[in-house]
Amino acid sequence: MNASTNNLYAKFHHAFADAMSEVAIETEDGQSWTFNDLHQQSAQMANWLQAQGVAPGARAMVQVEKSVPALVFYLACLRAGVVYVPLNTAYQSAELAYFMENAEPSVFVADPSKVDGLRELAARIGVPHLLTLCGDGQGSLIDATQSLSTEHNIQDLPSGNLAAILYTSGTTGRSKGAQLTHSNLASNALTLHKLWGWKAGDVLIHALPIFHVHGLFVAVHCALLNASKMLWMSKFSPQRTLEWLPRATVFMGVPTLYVRLLQESRLNPVACAHMRLFISGSAPLLAETFREWQDRTGHTILERYGMSETTMLTSNPYADKDGPRLGGTVGRALPGVDLRCVSEHGESCAPGDIGDIEVRGPNVFPGYWRMPEANAKEFTADGWFKTGDVGKISAEGYVTIVGRSKDLIITGGYNVYPAEVEGYINDLPGVAESAVIGCPHADFGEGVVAVVVAKAGEKLNAEALLQAIKSQIANFKVPKHLFVVDELPRNVMGKVQKKALRETYSGVFQRS
């Protein structure tokens, strides 16, 4: 099958077909996989999916630790036309129940330590296949597939076939499943591969999780399209990164990773002499971090902007001829991507004026899974997607994100929507209401803070509330501080004034 097919995996295979014997991935413990290994092992897993009757369009949900076999299973899903649904490893049982009920997966792959707690849930929801895969690459998934044929015909797919569903929290109620097609992902990967100057000999340090856009799609897809080796770490280590810099040319990270690398005394221009490109995204990069990285390494970080529903939308320039990389901006719209700022009345903003960011292009998702009401609300009549971000565009086309109209909190590169966390807090005994906000945090960009009001006659203990919520939601969503107050500030219409709360608690992490 050639690269012209709609199947994204066929495009990867076409790109690395002449490098099958070369090392594709090397892990921190010295293990390595060639491109042929990835191709054959993904064929075995794809054959297993098809043998179980998991048809194109069916969902495979995965919540496992980062490993190469976990990546191979993603490639197998692409090959078979099965929709891949990755979940953050921090999600807890209440969240998993919702995801499984909403997506109705045919397959769920879990860490062995969690599978016992999932059996009853999977049986109740009717998930036919519950498999295990642990961080060392072992589990029932491997046992079931390793004896199968390494030959597999890549599934040809109709245009618009789904490749993945990524759950991204909404501002009201539960998470929404952003549907991404093979074409969405292919168009974005091909654009970034060209825009960021990928070339023969590039080596990527892969230090990100593989359950979201940045690590799974941006990093992996670019490397596969370039037939580039990935130096693969299961969890980010500043020390390991410094050891690998002389062997690599490209590094992708969230701002928190750059902050932690800057704490290492060995970080200097000599350590980074072999590097071609440092890319940052998933959260705003502080101006202080941008400048300090330049001073310490001699490199200028390339910051870009994207989201689960669209993959990447903008990028600062790679080549000098295209202009400077400007700190505090996320660069210009990618080739083929239309981006505009509009006023509350829907009128286009003049350069430098702040407005709501809307986008359209081949990378923009077709809509949310099983949520027609949300789709009608989030797309304009003329087909633009409302990102929910607020920003401005300079006369030179550089985009600056100035806020988030949907109150999104980005902490350490992870998205936290206040309404979701508030829902869990408000269900706790003795709680009348709560407001969740993001406050400046030197390491994570923003830290989650909760302000809670007790029911009449009740006495609340902040630490007890935090402990209660920790058992229900992912740790990155759990507030780092919780304050009990008599009342929340409101305007004359009764709406909670979160701006006032952010001002009140803006220095909480500096004080601590």
Secondary structure, DSSP 8 states (H G I E B T S, - for coil): --TTSS-HHHHHHHHHGGGTTSEEEEETTS-EEEHHHHHHHHHHHHHHHHHTT--TT-EEEEE----HHHHHHHHHHHHHT-EEEE--TT--HHHHHHHHHHH--SEEEE-HHHHHHHHHHHHHHT-SEEEE--TTS-SHHHHHHTTS-S--------TT-EEEEEEE--SSSS-EEEEEEHHHHHHHHHHHHHHTT--TT-EEEE-S-SSSIIIIIIIHHHHHHTT-EEEE-SS--HHHHHHHGGG-SEEEE-HHHHHHHHT-TT-STTTTTT--EEEE-SS---HHHHHHHHHHHS---EEEEEETTTEEEEE--SSGGG----TT---EE-TT-EEEEE-TTS-B--TT--EEEEEESTTS-SEETT-HHHHHHHB-TTS-EEEEEEEEE-TT--EEEEEETT--EEETTEEE-HHHHHHHHHTSTTEEEEEEEEEEETTTEEEEEEEEEE-TT----HHHHHHHHHTTS-GGGS-SEEEEES---B-TT--B-HHHHHHHTTTHHHH-
